């Protein structure tokens, strides 16, 4: 049945008219412009854990430090040939944690990935923030979405931790085109250990609470909340793809970021969104956005890529 659009608009107008009769309150200011214009000089600043930052300066910082590694020949083009790797995984706790503690752990173990690339035949190496990832082994083994690294023009990646440390991505340990997952190794100094997030071995129950730590459109380290909405399978020519749909928000730039339960375990990896329009001819016509479906790859799929050492 088609939605009663006119009735909804009428109710909305009535509500707005009613609100105009309320006592005057301070108007909300528009969000500061993130685009070109009269902007102060931005500098590449190191983020400090627990302190706010300007997202634009973080992006400048990752590029500046990344180019130093690129000039030192420490950033390499990645290959996606291996499908499994041997690793001892951390096991999730059985105890529930306060959500602020879950958020703190997620923030400490979530990475921002930056990519160096060349377009076409150009010899100019460009940079962009590519996506997110998270650490599953203290020695620098991490998980992200495989589609993050499939660009043919890619020259390699760097990763930034929440406290501003920048490391090259040394190699891909395992990649699976069907599940769209990738495990990779950071190039860490021998004395450096990183905070980790455990991978849950089974599916999160429908209705259970989850949070996402992600980087929507270069808004770094944003926490959103929701529930597990359903589990689904996409039948494809290459096999079955498993997805967990959640109501916690995420957007472009969040691929590879963790979805966590109340134990602080990763139950999913951010993968894709599906926009549902009332009028959609499958081509260019898309009108009346009704709903955006948020899909994550279940953590148990990632665990299948790991074998015992």
Secondary structure, 3 states (H helix, E strand, C coil): CCCCHHHHHHHHHHHHHHHHCCCCCCCCCCCCCCCCCCCCCCCCCCCCCCCCCCHHHHHHHHHHHHHHHHHCCCCCCCCCCCCCEECCCCCCCCCCCCHHHHHHHHHHHEEEEEEEECCCCCCCCEEEEEEEEEEEECCCEEEEEHHHHCCCCEEEEEEECCCCCEEEEEEEEEEECCCCEEEEEECCCCCCCCCCCCECCCCCCCCCEEEEEEEECCEEEEEEEEEEEEEEEEEECCEEEEEEEECCCCCCCCCCCEEECCCCCEEEEEEEEEEEEEEECCCCCEEEEEEEEEEEEEHHHHHCCEECC
